[in-house]
Amino acid sequence: MSAPPLRSCAIHQPNLLPRLSTLAKLYVADVWVVLDDVQFVRRDYQHRARLAALDDPQQHQWLSVETHLPHGRATLIRSARLADPQRAARRLHQLPAQHYRASPHWQVLHAALEPAVLTVAESAGTAAVAEATTRCLLNLLGWRGSIVRSSDLAASSDRSVRLADLTTAVGADTYLCGTGGLRYLDRRPFVERELNVHVFRPPVADGLWTGAAKISALWALAAYGPSGVGAAFDDLRTAR
């Protein structure tokens, strides 16, 4: 009998219009655990994204949604609130259009993003909006995985033990770790639970992958189309 297929999870904070490298890691995973019960960091990507110019990805502009932290610097991601939901909705509607309406794929992208814009009106939570933008892009690419939130699961407060706990909690046996996470990851909790750690490394940053770790995936989707990005992601999934 053949061994059962591995079930993998990616554990990542909700990012607004995520970068291509982040979106690819989530796509390759079977489960995305939205890490929403850690501290909100203004220098991170929960409330902002770089939109690159369609004809020159080296030029970019920040799209950000103003965020209020009810508990100051100690505020958890799930507790961060939009300071001005109406303005946030306008920015999510207008800025991507300004950058990518010249793309032949824009109408498809625009339709895919509309549910995220509507989420702004339904929820004043920054994390909910960021998660919605990511969900829209994953849906556009035909991702068939599942999404759960870390705040709904029991896990240790220790960084590496938490990751191992969350991997186990969603029934996965493989944790997809980004290259940045390797700097602090302690593998011992994974070994103790007989879990695999797979390092996710996106391809060299040229062509479709230009600026993959810096700019929003919207640029690649506008420049190469959902089918082109989806094919590249499927190649990564097959290689894994």
C-alpha positions in Angstrom: 0.0 0.0 0.0 1.2 3.5 -0.8 1.8 6.0 2.0 -1.0 8.6 2.5 -0.3 12.0 1.0 1.2 14.6 3.3 -1.1 17.4 4.5 0.7 20.7 4.8 -0.1 24.0 6.4 1.2 27.5 6.1 1.0 29.7 9.2 1.0 33.4 8.2 -0.3 36.7 9.4 -3.1 38.2 7.3 -1.5 40.5 4.7 -3.3 43.1 2.7 -3.1 42.2 -1.0 -0.2 39.9 -0.2 3.2 39.7 -2.0 3.6 37.0 -4.6 6.0 34.9 -2.5 3.4 34.9 0.4 0.5 34.0 -1.9 2.5 31.2 -3.4 3.3 29.7 0.0 -0.3 29.7 0.9 -1.3 28.3 -2.4 1.1 25.4 -2.1 -0.3 24.6 1.4 -3.5 22.5 2.1 -4.4 24.7 5.0 -3.7 28.4 5.8 -3.7 29.1 9.5 -4.3 32.9 9.7 -2.0 34.0 12.5 -4.2 36.6 14.0 -3.5 36.4 17.7 0.0 37.9 17.7 1.0 41.6 18.1 0.1 43.9 15.3 3.3 45.5 13.8 2.9 48.8 11.8 6.1 48.1 9.8 4.6 44.8 8.5 2.1 44.1 5.8 -1.2 43.5 7.7 -2.5 47.0 6.7 -0.5 47.9 3.6 0.9 46.7 0.3 3.2 47.9 -2.4 1.5 48.3 -5.8 4.0 48.2 -8.6 3.6 50.1 -11.9 2.4 47.7 -14.6 5.1 48.7 -17.0 7.9 49.1 -14.4 7.7 46.9 -11.3 10.6 48.8 -9.8 8.3 51.8 -9.3 5.7 51.3 -6.6 3.3 53.1 -4.3 2.0 52.1 -0.9 -1.7 51.2 -0.5 -2.5 51.4 3.2 -5.6 51.4 5.3 -5.4 53.5 8.3 -5.5 51.4 11.4 -6.4 52.1 15.0 -4.8 50.0 17.8 -7.2 50.0 20.8 -4.6 48.7 23.2 -1.6 50.6 21.7 1.5 48.6 20.7 0.2 45.6 22.6 -2.9 45.3 20.3 -3.3 41.9 18.7 -3.8 41.6 15.0 -7.4 40.5 15.4 -8.2 43.5 17.6 -6.8 46.2 15.2 -9.6 48.4 13.7 -9.9 50.4 10.6 -9.7 54.1 11.5 -11.9 55.1 8.5 -13.7 52.2 6.8 -15.2 54.3 4.0 -11.8 55.7 3.1 -10.3 52.2 3.2 -13.0 50.9 0.9 -12.3 53.8 -1.6 -8.6 53.1 -1.6 -9.0 49.4 -2.1 -11.4 50.2 -5.0 -9.5 53.0 -6.7 -5.7 52.4 -6.3 -5.5 49.0 -7.9 -7.6 50.3 -10.8 -5.3 53.2 -11.3 -2.3 50.9 -11.5 -3.8 48.0 -13.5 -6.8 49.0 -15.5 -4.6 49.0 -18.6 -4.0 45.3 -18.2 -6.0 42.9 -20.4 -6.7 40.9 -17.2 -8.0 43.9 -15.2 -11.7 43.1 -15.5 -11.1 39.6 -14.1 -9.0 41.0 -11.3 -11.5 43.7 -10.5 -14.3 41.2 -10.2 -12.2 39.0 -8.0 -11.4 41.9 -5.6 -14.9 43.2 -5.2 -15.8 40.8 -2.3 -12.9 42.2 -0.3 -14.0 45.8 -0.9 -17.4 44.8 0.4 -15.8 43.2 3.5 -14.7 46.7 4.5 -18.3 47.8 4.9 -19.2 44.6 6.7 -16.3 44.5 9.2 -14.2 47.3 10.7 -11.4 44.8 11.5 -8.1 45.3 9.6 -7.3 41.6 9.8 -10.7 40.7 8.3 -10.1 43.0 5.3 -6.5 41.7 4.9 -7.6 38.1 5.0 -10.4 38.9 2.6 -8.0 40.3 0.0 -5.9 37.2 0.2 -8.9 34.9 0.0 -10.0 36.7 -3.1 -6.7 36.1 -4.9 -6.5 32.4 -3.8 -10.1 31.9 -5.1 -9.1 33.6 -8.4 -6.3 31.0 -8.8 -8.6 28.1 -8.0 -7.0 27.2 -4.6 -8.9 24.3 -2.9 -7.4 24.5 0.5 -9.0 25.6 3.8 -8.6 28.6 6.1 -8.6 28.6 9.9 -7.6 31.3 12.4 -5.1 30.7 15.1 -7.3 32.5 17.6 -9.8 29.6 17.3 -7.1 27.0 18.2 -5.3 26.1 21.4 -1.5 26.7 21.2 1.5 27.5 23.3 2.8 31.1 23.6 6.3 29.9 22.8 7.0 30.8 19.2 8.2 27.5 17.8 6.0 25.4 20.0 3.0 27.5 18.9 3.8 26.7 15.3 4.0 23.0 16.0 0.8 23.1 18.1 -1.1 24.8 15.3 0.3 22.3 12.7 -1.0 19.5 14.8 -4.3 21.2 15.5 -5.3 21.4 11.8 -4.4 17.8 11.2 -1.3 18.6 9.1 2.0 16.6 9.2 4.1 19.2 7.3 4.7 22.8 8.2 5.7 25.1 5.3 8.3 27.5 6.6 9.3 30.6 4.7 13.0 31.5 4.5 12.4 34.4 7.0 11.0 32.0 9.6 14.1 29.9 9.5 16.0 32.6 11.4 14.1 31.8 14.6 12.6 28.3 14.1 13.4 25.7 16.7 12.8 22.3 15.1 12.7 20.3 18.3 8.9 20.8 18.9 8.3 19.4 15.4 10.6 16.4 15.9 8.9 15.6 19.2 5.5 15.6 17.4 6.9 13.7 14.4 6.1 16.6 12.1 7.9 17.6 8.9 9.3 21.0 8.2 9.5 22.0 4.6 11.3 25.2 3.7 9.4 27.1 1.0 11.7 29.0 -1.4 10.1 30.7 -4.3 12.1 30.9 -7.6 14.7 33.5 -8.4 13.1 36.9 -8.7 12.9 37.5 -12.4 10.1 37.4 -15.0 6.8 36.6 -13.2 8.7 36.5 -9.9 10.1 40.0 -10.2 9.8 41.7 -6.8 8.0 38.6 -5.4 9.1 39.3 -1.8 8.4 43.0 -2.0 5.4 44.0 -4.2 1.8 42.8 -4.1 0.9 39.8 -6.2 -1.5 42.1 -8.1 1.4 43.1 -10.4 2.1 39.5 -11.5 -1.6 38.8 -11.9 -2.0 41.9 -14.0 1.1 41.4 -16.1 0.9 37.6 -16.6 -2.7 36.8 -15.9 -4.3 34.5 -13.4 -3.6 31.5 -15.7 0.1 32.3 -15.9 0.5 32.8 -12.2 -1.6 29.7 -11.5 0.6 27.6 -13.7 3.7 28.8 -12.0 2.1 28.0 -8.6 1.1 24.6 -9.7 4.7 23.9 -10.8 5.8 24.7 -7.2 3.1 22.5 -5.7 4.2 19.6 -8.0 7.8 20.1 -7.1 7.1 20.0 -3.4 
